[in-house]
Amino acid sequence: FQRAMELEPQSYTCPHEGLGLVYLRQGKIARARKSFERAIAINPDIEYKKFNELAKILIKQGEKGRAIKLLERSVANYPQDPEARLLLKKLTTTPK
């Protein structure tokens, strides 16, 4: 992933997403967040999983409003995704 980012750091989202998933599984939440944010910044119309994973991180970090916006974008990008809809429903129907 690092090598791929060196080749196309500004236009290729996959290495950022891949690193984000690796960091997430390793418990390196700050690095995972940065990687997902970078992937989304490069292409905000990218596949929904990046939005979902970043939203989960933000929920745990207390950034509920930003998580909701990401999940809404995830649903817009890929309406068939049940995960984003479920998370969005939980966030918008629970007391603040």
Secondary structure, DSSP 4 states (H G I P E B T S, - for coil): -HHHHHHSTTT--HHHHHHHHHHHHHT-HHHHHHHHHHHHHH-TTS-HHHHHHHHHHHHHTT-HHHHHHHHHHHHHH-TT-HHHHHHHHHHHHS--
